[in-house]
Structure formats: C-alpha cells, structure tokens
Amino acid sequence: MKVQENINRNVLNDALNVMKSYRFRNLIDSKEDILNSGIYSEEEYYDFIFTLYDEDKLKYSLFNFLKNKEIASIKDLKEFSKEFNHDLKKILSLSYLLKYENLIEIKKNENTSELEFNIKNKDFIKVKPIYEPVKVIFDSKICSGCGICQGICPVDCIKIDNGVGIIDDEKCISCGLCYTVCPRSYLPIDILNIYISNSNKFKNQSDIGEYLEAYSAKTKVDEISKICQDGGIASSILHYLFDTQQIDGAIGAGMSETIWKPTPLLIKNKDDIKKTSGTKYANNPNLQLLNQHIDCENLAVVGTPCMMQALLKSHIYNFKTPNIEKVKFRIGIFCMESFPYESILEIVKRLSVEINDIKKMDINKGKFFIYPKNGEPKNIPIKEITSLAREDCEYCYDLTSESADISIGSIGSPAGWSTVLVRTKVGKEIFKGLVDKNYIEWKDLQDVQPGLNLLLKIAKMKRKNCTEHINKVKMEKEHIPQYY
C-alpha cells in the first residue's frame, strides 16, 4: 500500500507541476483565442494539449528522478527509460531541455569520459524565462527566417517576410511555442545527431554531420533536366515520392509575383514541381505554410539547414500541431548564406543586368553567377558581396542540412551533377527508390572531382566563421543562439 501510495503521490506531483507551468497555463487559458484563429479544430487543440501534457509530465518525472540521485549517469537514464517505456534518445532529449532550462548540469567526467547529470536548481518555476515570444530573436537579429515560428503559432500572430519577423502583440498569447521550436533560440546539436544516426551514443561531430552514404548524381527525368539548377535531384525526389504515392503534397520555394523574390509554395502534384526549380538566393520562410489548412496527409519539405533543424527539433519534442506531424520527409539543401531581396537587386545592378532578363542565378567556385536569357553569364566574386548577405546567416554553422533525411547541393560534384548525402533510413530508402526506378544516374562521391574533400573544407570554414562571429558579438548581444 505504501509503495502504491508513493507512486500515486509522485504521479500527482508531476501532473501538478505541468498544470503550474507557464506555457501550459497560457495554452489552456487561451483556448478560445486559439480556436477562433481557425488553425486548430477543437479536436486538434485537445490532441495537442494532451500530447504537450504527456511530454511535460515525462520531463518532470525525469527531473524528480534526477533529484533523488547525487550524480546520475547514462546507466541511470537507461533505467529510467526502461521504467517509463521510452527510448533512451527521448530521455536524453528531455535531459538536454532541463539543462537549457537551467535545472540540471550535464558534464563529462574527466576520468571516465562518461556524461554526468547533476541537479542545479530544484525550483521548476525557473523554467518560465525560456518560454517567451520569439520577438527576442527578431530584435537580436539572429533569426534564420525559416518560418517555423509562424508555422507553429496557434493564433496566427507572427509574419515572416524577406527574413524579417513581425509579431502582432495584441493577438499574441505569450505561449512561447515559437521560441521553443526556433533553431536560433537553443539547439541541442548532440541530440539532433543521435536522432539522425538513430543511436543512443554521442559521436564526434563531422563538419558535414551524420551520414550513411555520399554520392554524386543527376536526374534522368527529361522534364527536370531541362530546367534544373544542377543535377535536379531534389525535383527528382519529389517526382518519385508523388509517383509512388508516398506523398500527396510538398512544401518548397516558388517564385512570387515579384521577379526573383521567392515565396513558400504548396506543391500538390508533379506539374507544380516545375514552379520550384532552380535556386533562389533571397530568404524564403517555407515553414510558415505549416499553420495553414493543408489538405494533404503526407508531406515532404524541401528547405535549407535552418528549416531542417526546426523540423527535427519539433519532432524530437513532439509538437503535435496540425501540419508538422504530417511531414514525413525532410529534403535538405546546402546553404552557405542567403540575401535580403534588396541585396539581390543590388547584385543585379552591379552586374548591369535587368532583373526581368535573368533566367538563372548560381554560386560556384567562389563567385555569384547571373545567367541572362540572352548573352553570356556574368559573375562577381562572393567576397565582394559578402556584406550584402543577411547578418543573421552568420550565426549558422550548418552548410549541408545536417538534420535532413537526405541532403543535396552542388559542392563537391562536377558541373551538372549534385552531391547527395544520405543521412537516415528514410533517406536511404528514397535514394534506393530513385536508383531502382531509374530516375537518376549516380557515382560514389569519392570517385568524382572535386569530391568530398572540398565539401568538408567549405563546411569546416562555415563552422569556423560561425563560431568566430558568435564569440565576437556575445558580449554585445542579449541573445545569441545556444548551440550544445
């Protein structure tokens, strides 16, 4: 009887902690505002609330478990994961969240190199400061412009345009969901990596992230080869997924009515894929579409590293919003940096080309190329236009979309081909399907020039530049990205 009584008391205490939490109370108190926004049905609202409740209750159970240990180890967390019937990856992700909430410390034992988990603050109320509107990210000019904050906002009070975020303070309910999923608030890179590798063990991090296989490939689909940027692999993947009925929709970057200014596009069929061909170098918040009514059940998302980080982070922390859970495939694009639309216009001006006369833009061999509809390509060294790039992109360490299922870019492959990094089981099945269905031709990346070494070199350079920039500004800014 005493054992049962103790278990019930612990369960009730954890449940009470959830009900007291700042974020949970806001979402409960704002039910009417949320339903009136039209993003959630009542059923979806309750489904989200109860999922969030289960997540937070598990987190507080872990917190109480750690409070009863002087020093906890991975072995202890394995016992906890077995008792609560959860994968160790999930428990590790919650422990890293507790670390960010300033409730526990995670450090490596100098003698054994094993991780140790120590209680730092016994007052769970201290978690409140992390649940704040994402406005602090906008004001600090560290926003990636991925659009996840708009995509997850339950009252539709956030707008992202041209890499700039705006919040309607009158509509905002201060639930902090936007801040929680933002890749520039806090990003547990170690946790993202173990989810990508499907392992419970932390590994030394590569400059291009975890991957299973690396290839150079190009499309065999005629209609794609005529319009693609490089090897046409991203478009080929969407063709394959539509053909095999694995998706009934995809999110990518289309062209807006303003020439060469991209806009998020819901791709409903193979014909729509043509609208997304080619690289657009102006910022585009693809993930903002996730707060709209999407009449699809299985989605693929094509996007940049920050978008892949946001999607994987949302998956890890189980944000069961109406559309995020529909995302089945993460197709990442290599990205060094993006530009405000005004900067694209300035580059075009410097090269003396009319914006309406451009058929393609490209970055290759350290230069920004513009291809007119008639005449020879023009180019300008990247070092001459670096100052025109978004300052916010200097906070990004990820060149190759490390949080994707499969990542695609031109670096490392010959002209007309794409480098492909297969990262997860899902990504491996996609690539195998492309080969089996004869959508692509391919080679091992180690068998082509310039190959993997160039990709590693540039990825390392981006990581180094990111670290140096953060170290330079961290004494000046109130908020900088928390990567750990």
VOGU-3710 file (C-alpha; in Angstrom, 3 decimals, decimal comma):
1> mkvqeninrn> 0,000/0,000/0,000  2,821/2,419/0,865  4,557/1,711/-2,460  1,323/2,360/-4,367  0,715/5,492/-2,332  4,221/6,773/-3,122  3,786/6,120/-6,849  0,469/7,929/-6,896  1,937/10,857/-4,991  4,792/11,162/-7,487
11> vlndalnvmk> 2,432/10,948/-10,436  0,148/13,583/-8,962  3,088/15,830/-8,141  4,384/15,637/-11,722  0,905/16,345/-13,051  0,622/19,347/-10,740  3,947/20,686/-11,965  2,693/20,515/-15,554  -0,518/22,340/-14,655  1,511/25,057/-12,924
21> syrfrnlids> 3,847/25,578/-15,867  3,706/28,956/-17,540  3,383/27,623/-21,081  0,693/25,066/-20,282  -1,458/27,583/-18,376  -1,268/30,051/-21,240  -2,404/27,482/-23,773  -5,292/26,369/-21,570  -6,389/29,915/-20,737  -6,203/30,938/-24,398
31> kedilnsgiy> -8,342/28,098/-25,756  -10,996/30,456/-27,120  -8,431/32,666/-28,879  -6,747/29,604/-30,381  -9,971/28,098/-31,720  -11,128/31,472/-33,056  -7,920/31,776/-35,095  -9,135/28,840/-37,190  -5,812/26,994/-37,271  -6,902/24,222/-34,901
41> seeeyydfif> -10,169/22,376/-34,749  -11,306/21,637/-31,199  -10,233/18,008/-31,613  -6,777/19,067/-32,847  -6,467/21,537/-29,978  -7,125/18,868/-27,348  -4,876/16,387/-29,130  -2,061/18,947/-28,997  -2,741/19,877/-25,360  -2,740/16,279/-24,137
51> tlydedklky> 0,416/15,472/-26,106  2,103/18,505/-24,552  0,849/17,419/-21,136  2,370/13,942/-21,567  5,673/15,437/-22,734  5,938/17,842/-19,811  4,872/15,219/-17,284  7,606/12,890/-18,512  10,106/15,745/-18,251  9,143/16,478/-14,640
61> slfnflknke> 9,262/12,769/-13,804  12,826/12,748/-15,126  13,618/15,877/-13,132  12,342/14,279/-9,911  14,239/11,090/-10,711  17,466/13,083/-11,067  16,769/14,997/-7,847  16,925/11,714/-5,974  20,400/10,948/-7,342  23,528/12,694/-6,157
71> iasikdlkef> 25,114/12,165/-9,582  23,252/10,389/-12,376  24,841/8,588/-15,313  23,742/7,303/-18,699  23,158/3,963/-16,985  20,673/5,651/-14,642  18,893/7,257/-17,581  18,658/3,848/-19,236  16,911/2,538/-16,124  14,521/5,483/-16,200
81> skefnhdlkk> 13,792/4,992/-19,917  13,051/1,311/-19,315  10,776/2,061/-16,352  8,789/4,654/-18,311  8,873/2,669/-21,566  10,581/5,339/-23,662  13,585/5,185/-25,961  16,797/6,472/-24,376  17,076/9,107/-27,151  13,840/10,627/-25,897
91> ilslsyllky> 15,053/10,726/-22,298  18,353/12,274/-23,375  16,475/14,954/-25,335  14,471/15,859/-22,221  17,619/15,963/-20,099  19,133/18,472/-22,531  15,950/20,525/-22,297  16,261/20,502/-18,499  19,832/21,681/-18,970  18,719/24,611/-21,079
101> enlieikkne> 16,019/25,407/-18,516  18,859/25,770/-16,005  17,557/22,944/-13,819  20,378/20,448/-14,316  24,023/20,371/-15,403  25,406/17,908/-17,908  29,149/17,481/-17,913  31,724/14,925/-18,936  33,624/13,063/-16,219  37,316/13,808/-16,808
111> ntselefnik> 38,369/10,342/-15,684  35,814/8,181/-17,480  34,625/10,498/-20,290  31,086/9,472/-19,308  28,295/12,052/-19,064  27,103/13,051/-15,606  23,757/14,654/-14,788  23,557/16,860/-11,692  20,685/18,878/-10,263  21,420/22,600/-10,471
121> nkdfikvkpi> 18,142/24,189/-9,402  15,354/22,395/-7,552  12,703/25,008/-8,375  10,890/24,091/-11,589  9,306/27,559/-11,738  12,683/28,772/-13,038  11,778/27,336/-16,433  9,432/30,258/-17,125  12,032/32,599/-18,679  12,641/30,311/-21,677
131> yepvkvifds> 9,006/30,436/-22,744  8,903/33,882/-24,254  7,777/35,225/-27,623  10,277/34,815/-30,427  10,415/38,627/-30,682  13,695/38,466/-28,744  15,161/36,522/-31,677  13,924/39,112/-34,169  15,181/42,051/-32,100  18,610/40,445/-31,694
141> kicsgcgicq> 18,890/39,977/-35,460  19,697/36,291/-35,162  16,551/34,986/-36,902  17,191/32,434/-39,660  13,953/33,327/-41,473  12,892/29,672/-41,691  9,244/30,455/-40,860  8,736/27,771/-38,192  7,517/30,359/-35,657  4,738/31,454/-37,993
151> gicpvdciki> 4,088/27,830/-38,892  3,522/26,789/-35,272  1,788/29,909/-33,875  -1,677/28,826/-32,653  -3,214/32,302/-33,016  -1,554/33,361/-36,294  0,125/36,441/-34,808  3,567/36,094/-36,484  4,560/37,042/-40,012  7,936/36,412/-41,656
161> dngvgiidde> 8,799/38,276/-44,841  12,172/38,773/-46,506  13,922/37,411/-43,419  12,187/39,804/-41,033  9,713/38,755/-38,344  6,811/40,799/-37,004  4,522/39,925/-34,071  1,010/41,251/-33,523  1,276/41,900/-29,793  -2,480/42,237/-29,399
171> kciscglcyt> -3,060/38,700/-30,667  -0,005/37,073/-29,038  -0,829/34,815/-26,059  2,835/34,507/-24,923  2,736/30,695/-25,029  6,377/30,580/-26,165  5,842/27,753/-28,675  7,563/29,897/-31,306  10,656/30,319/-29,144  10,685/26,644/-28,203
181> vcprsylpid> 10,875/25,362/-31,790  13,103/28,159/-33,110  16,506/26,820/-34,249  18,160/30,052/-33,099  16,876/30,068/-29,512  18,515/26,858/-28,339  19,560/23,890/-30,439  20,715/20,614/-28,852  23,029/19,583/-31,690  24,144/16,418/-29,885
191> ilniyisnsn> 20,519/15,315/-29,630  19,787/16,118/-33,275  22,770/13,985/-34,259  21,708/10,920/-32,278  18,249/11,134/-33,837  19,755/11,359/-37,318  22,083/8,421/-36,633  19,323/6,535/-34,755  21,765/5,834/-31,962  21,797/6,379/-28,227
201> kfknqsdige> 25,503/7,199/-28,279  27,103/10,590/-28,819  29,781/10,672/-31,506  32,486/13,081/-32,555  30,790/15,511/-34,863  31,728/15,694/-38,536  31,741/19,076/-40,282  29,015/17,759/-42,586  27,024/15,963/-39,893  25,987/12,334/-39,623
211> yleaysaktk> 25,540/10,500/-42,912  25,371/6,919/-44,182  26,387/7,311/-47,819  27,666/10,062/-50,123  27,024/10,230/-53,862  27,203/12,448/-56,911  24,052/12,155/-59,009  21,977/13,723/-61,763  18,444/13,254/-62,992  17,313/11,074/-65,857
221> vdeiskicqd> 13,880/12,703/-65,955  13,812/14,746/-69,170  11,393/17,445/-67,999  13,571/18,053/-64,912  16,919/18,044/-66,732  15,712/20,915/-68,951  15,036/23,277/-66,054  17,108/22,079/-63,063  19,847/24,063/-61,321  22,499/21,345/-61,104
231> ggiassilhy> 21,688/17,651/-61,022  17,945/18,034/-60,442  17,945/15,604/-57,529  15,521/17,466/-55,240  12,953/17,670/-58,039  13,558/14,008/-58,916  12,897/13,012/-55,316  9,554/14,832/-55,356  8,650/13,167/-58,678  9,478/9,778/-57,199
241> lfdtqqidga> 7,523/10,389/-53,982  4,444/11,561/-55,917  4,721/8,686/-58,402  4,919/6,096/-55,628  2,116/7,846/-53,682  4,291/8,293/-50,614  3,276/11,965/-50,502  0,239/13,935/-51,576  1,906/17,297/-51,037  5,239/19,028/-50,581
251> igagmsetiw> 6,486/22,415/-49,430  9,159/24,229/-51,382  10,201/27,623/-52,747  8,277/29,036/-55,688  8,575/32,391/-57,385  6,336/35,212/-56,218  4,772/37,847/-58,452  7,853/39,955/-57,675  10,501/38,621/-60,042  13,281/36,632/-58,321
261> kptplliknk> 11,680/37,057/-54,906  10,767/33,554/-53,687  7,610/32,590/-51,851  6,633/29,413/-49,977  4,677/27,065/-52,229  2,473/24,079/-51,504  3,236/21,562/-54,256  0,164/19,411/-54,946  1,354/17,402/-57,954  4,265/16,776/-60,311
271> ddikktsgtk> 3,364/19,714/-62,533  3,825/22,062/-59,564  7,412/20,870/-59,142  8,404/22,959/-62,170  7,421/26,085/-60,240  10,140/25,366/-57,654  13,059/24,516/-59,954  16,281/26,451/-59,572  17,916/28,045/-56,539  16,582/31,312/-55,149
281> yannpnlqll> 19,140/33,143/-53,061  16,743/35,507/-51,275  15,409/34,341/-47,922  12,201/32,309/-48,102  10,253/31,172/-44,988  8,909/27,857/-46,352  7,768/26,607/-42,949  5,251/29,413/-42,499  2,840/27,300/-44,578  2,532/24,834/-41,701
291> nqhidcenla> -0,102/26,964/-39,955  -2,422/26,935/-42,973  -5,088/24,403/-43,847  -3,221/21,860/-45,956  -5,446/19,224/-47,499  -2,680/16,616/-47,502  -1,794/13,764/-45,175  1,816/13,065/-46,125  4,195/15,950/-46,791  7,781/16,361/-47,938
301> vvgtpcmmqa> 9,581/19,602/-47,141  12,441/20,903/-49,271  14,442/23,531/-47,459  17,615/24,988/-46,045  19,598/23,826/-42,977  17,672/26,042/-40,538  14,378/24,603/-41,776  15,613/21,050/-41,329  16,814/21,908/-37,800  13,416/23,380/-36,935
311> llkshiynfk> 11,526/20,353/-38,255  13,731/17,827/-36,467  13,635/19,823/-33,226  9,819/19,930/-33,460  9,765/16,170/-33,998  12,092/15,448/-31,081  9,990/17,499/-28,670  6,767/16,068/-30,116  4,915/19,229/-31,129  1,766/17,642/-32,454
321> tpniekvkfr> 0,443/20,634/-34,359  -1,981/20,024/-37,248  0,603/20,007/-40,056  4,030/19,408/-38,530  3,143/15,804/-37,799  2,275/15,349/-41,488  5,899/15,976/-42,506  7,291/12,540/-43,425  10,340/13,524/-45,478  12,966/16,217/-44,825
331> igifcmesfp> 14,876/17,079/-48,016  17,716/19,442/-47,170  19,515/21,867/-49,470  23,114/23,016/-48,948  23,248/26,689/-47,991  26,179/28,993/-47,276  24,054/32,112/-46,739  21,024/33,934/-48,083  20,340/37,518/-49,086  17,577/40,031/-48,478
341> yesileivkr> 15,685/40,709/-51,690  17,119/44,223/-51,753  20,612/42,715/-51,891  19,670/40,541/-54,863  18,607/43,728/-56,651  21,934/45,354/-55,734  23,946/42,406/-57,091  21,961/42,526/-60,321  22,604/46,267/-60,547  26,353/45,806/-60,045
351> lsveindikk> 26,431/43,328/-62,910  24,422/45,658/-65,144  21,681/43,163/-65,836  17,922/43,783/-65,884  16,161/41,673/-63,242  13,464/40,679/-65,766  16,082/39,342/-68,186  17,592/36,736/-65,820  16,936/33,030/-66,349  19,206/31,600/-63,617
361> mdinkgkffi> 21,395/32,507/-60,636  24,148/30,335/-59,206  27,003/30,369/-56,714  30,013/28,365/-57,839  33,799/28,478/-57,474  33,667/31,457/-55,149  31,567/33,587/-57,485  27,935/34,673/-57,818  26,798/33,985/-61,400  23,867/35,529/-63,221
371> ypkngepkni> 22,714/33,982/-66,491  20,787/36,373/-68,768  18,142/35,000/-71,090  20,366/36,204/-73,912  24,097/36,704/-73,775  26,990/35,405/-71,733  26,869/34,754/-67,951  28,131/37,481/-65,658  29,718/36,999/-62,266  31,045/38,765/-59,213
381> pikeitslar> 33,377/37,346/-56,521  31,495/36,320/-53,383  33,980/38,252/-51,239  32,759/41,456/-52,909  29,130/40,867/-51,941  29,506/39,175/-48,547  28,481/42,419/-46,861  25,145/42,196/-48,700  24,250/38,814/-47,163  21,924/38,587/-44,187
391> edceycydlt> 23,810/39,190/-40,948  21,543/36,594/-39,356  23,111/33,880/-41,546  26,452/34,430/-39,837  25,008/32,577/-36,818  24,536/29,391/-38,833  27,148/26,626/-38,560  25,423/24,149/-40,893  26,334/24,068/-44,595  24,845/20,715/-45,594
401> sesadisigs> 21,426/20,473/-43,890  22,642/18,032/-41,267  19,143/17,492/-39,837  17,609/16,269/-43,108  16,854/12,719/-44,211  18,748/13,395/-47,410  20,822/16,484/-48,295  21,568/17,918/-51,732  23,910/20,576/-53,122  26,423/21,301/-55,838
411> igspagwstv> 29,620/21,473/-53,735  31,889/18,514/-54,385  30,284/17,369/-57,641  31,145/18,152/-61,278  29,073/20,722/-63,190  25,587/19,412/-63,933  25,667/16,946/-61,030  24,541/17,176/-57,396  26,205/15,965/-54,241  23,835/13,773/-52,218
421> lvrtkvgkei> 24,311/12,885/-48,549  22,064/10,056/-47,377  21,613/10,526/-43,622  18,763/8,363/-42,320  16,963/5,110/-43,076  14,233/7,192/-44,702  16,828/8,938/-46,868  18,379/5,598/-47,827  15,016/4,245/-48,960  14,471/7,371/-51,058
431> fkglvdknyi> 17,825/7,052/-52,803  17,330/3,322/-53,405  13,932/4,083/-54,930  15,447/6,690/-57,262  18,012/4,147/-58,460  15,607/1,202/-58,743  13,049/3,261/-60,681  15,774/4,670/-62,966  15,145/8,311/-62,034  18,856/9,122/-61,654
441> ewkdlqdvqp> 22,377/8,135/-62,530  24,925/8,175/-59,768  28,528/7,670/-58,680  30,230/7,395/-55,306  31,300/10,875/-54,229  34,818/9,566/-53,611  35,076/8,723/-57,322  34,447/12,252/-58,620  36,231/15,580/-58,512  36,443/17,835/-56,577
451> glnlllkiak> 34,760/15,345/-54,254  34,224/15,018/-50,522  37,385/16,882/-49,500  36,147/20,167/-50,942  32,774/19,741/-49,244  34,463/19,086/-45,898  36,745/22,086/-46,377  33,908/24,529/-47,051  31,717/23,070/-44,301  34,582/23,465/-41,824
461> mkrknctehi> 35,073/27,058/-42,947  31,393/27,866/-42,363  31,518/26,298/-38,906  34,648/28,265/-38,048  33,137/31,539/-39,282  30,001/30,925/-37,235  31,974/30,265/-34,047  34,126/33,342/-34,559  31,097/35,544/-35,197  29,257/34,333/-32,093
471> nkvkmekehi> 32,368/34,853/-29,955  32,726/38,336/-31,379  29,190/39,504/-30,586  28,259/37,521/-27,470  29,354/40,338/-25,167  27,266/42,849/-27,117  24,002/40,963/-27,628  21,492/39,922/-25,014  20,515/36,874/-27,067  22,698/34,647/-29,198
481> pqyy> 21,932/31,109/-30,413  22,577/28,464/-27,765  24,194/25,502/-29,531  25,151/22,470/-27,420
//
